[in-house]
Amino acid sequence: MSVVSLFVHAALGMWLGSIVFFSFVAAPALFDELGEERAGDAVNVVFPRYYSFGIWMGAIVLVVWALGPLVADVGEPPLIADVGVVAAFLANLYARYQLIPKMEAAGSDAFARYHKQSVGLNLVALAGLAAAFTILHF
């Protein structure tokens, strides 16, 4: 595995790991311990950084895949991997720059409504990255 491929696999692994950890460990623990309102406030503090992290990891992968064949010995990714990463990247972009501002403007009263959208976007990112990560390792 080349160093460039290692960066791609590391970025995908960290991004996928952050989604799994946040969705299945951190967020449920916050809601169990703090209750919906306080946990919603805590999650809203984390969301901008969480989605920005995904955007940066996605940017690394997509830039390497776009420029890799031109500057290094990097092959093109399988279509499923490419589509999965693009879907996850776009979900994170939308969440960070459209959904988060709406959540901040609405305050904690609208958390439940926007939280459902966030969960949906997270599922898109999780499915896309899981598909990409799986296909790249077979």
Helices and strands as residue ranges (DSSP letters): H 3-21, I 22-26, H 27-71, H 79-94, I 95-99, H 100-106, G 108-110, H 111-136
